[in-house]
């Protein structure tokens, strides 16, 4: 249990599940809890330590998820994920992935995505589910039943409202505004409007000292795509000059667009390798320019290099006979920013065909390994081997005929068996498993890769059923 | 007309006009198969770089495109540089491509969720230049899209290969629709080369050159790609119009 001290008063600031079960609650006087529970382990609260830990977490999210991240004290982080979720496979995948990543590091986390900061703040703190997404436009319906304590109001206002009989946000928002304002000041109305999206609440993005940021403010708001592209070009030139003095290249660049109506949008461009190439960066940022909605005009553009890495200067070709090696990373960057998956396939040490091939990053070092087998392999492989009916001599003759997808084929030639043993170090159920692979050819010349589960003699090695696994060219 | 070919000025002018039209195939800008009977049928003596080529599987292979994929792998294996392979259905088995001479380190796969994205990726890869070849597995290739791809390939000089594959064999009739591709091939499997012992010999294909710009249609019986991506002509190879054989492979 964590105890916070304010003056001479000691109150409970945080507790674990066991203490909660024993009856302790946040906000109780520490002495009372000590009297209730014996053998209590008390730890003094460290607000500055907590804050710096959350800040570190927020910086990690800034690099990983979205350009606009800010602290949402206490104990929270708010992010503007608009336009950033597709890179993580959509909102649900992004949020569950984030919560899982935090759980994996031993942190308890709950997340919510909603239209407004206020609603997301309240929902994340009041519901028990780990990840909740409120669909666009459903914020009002989702938040009427929330308790008023989730409204980000000072404690004395909350207790005053409770005395008056208000419990949920819905009750409060249905009450006439002016008596509330007379009694509690404008704060109640402002928080309600922020929750329902009637008042804009821009997130002030956090920046560290080492983030290189260039800003351009406009005396007249701009809106035309060509104008935006022109200023993006100028910002990129400035950013690259700043990077050059430090010998760094950019891995992730964030463009933040401040509009005159006090809302902001962001664009993110990622690269596979550190980059300091002005035309390339400009092209990456301008490729999604149609996603910018200028509204009534843009008053400020800010370009930040959120993730930087040392940039290696390379000498360009000096010899005339040397062949140019073309760097394909600009192309990969533009695919990546459109959300396409890119990979190379590389050998993996395994005899089981479906585990034999692994995906590696397209910019990873080339290993120059090869698959060890000399047996011909099919050019297309089925994701799930399909059951076939065969007539075959046991134990180790290729089939004489097979029926696949309702078509019976007479087999004229066959090769095999190639025996593949199960990998007990991967799954214990494969301890004795065996597959016998055959390549077979039917009368028309179609060639298939089929296997029998089991060695055909010992039932412990497999079910002796036949499957089709691949198609030869 | 005949003696104008000897006049260097006229010849030079003619070449410049052809280059302006984008139809010129200059020497050294083709990828030859290394087999005279096939290369002779292709204008310029091989598959033109900076052009779009179309390859489809015949018969049941129209769905899987297994032989067509190997044929394409053999072609791109003989180019220089990285290969971009755009697809939406990831069912290629890389060891087989490696056996056809296409080393796995050279191939970058770009996987899209939607068919339309494959087309976009294909065009972007062709426009980039600097790649050895760009391959895309496409279901539909409308005339407009193929013309864009052909122009992109001409601009960058990269060879682009559209590997057509359909969801159902009946949809393969779509291959009859015209496209702007420079050559169109259909690869069907044939019974493998006979061996003196039981077993499967080298695979053989029927490669039909259905269309070649400024060339004639032809068909060849070829042996599948060897470890360096080279095909071979079958010993009893014939070319020409064999209607009976063609009809059977349509089925």
Interface residues (C-beta under 8 A of the other chain):
Chain A: X323 X326 X328 X330 X331 X332 X334 X335 X338 X340 X341 X342 X343 X344 X345 X346 X347 X353 X356 X357 X362 X366 X367 X368 X370 X371 X373 X376 X377 X378 X379 X380 X381 X382 X383 X412 X413 X414 X415 X439 X440 X441 X443 X444 X445 X446 X447 X470 X471 X472 X473
Chain B: X59 X60 X61 X64 X65 X66 X67 X68 X69 X70 X71 X73 X80 X81 X82 X84 X91 X92 X93 X94 X95 X96 X97 X98 X99 X100 X103 X104 X105 X107 X108 X109 X110 X111 X112 X117 X120 X121 X124 X125 X128 X129 X130 X131 X189 X190 X191 X192 X198 X199 X200 X203 X204 X205 X224
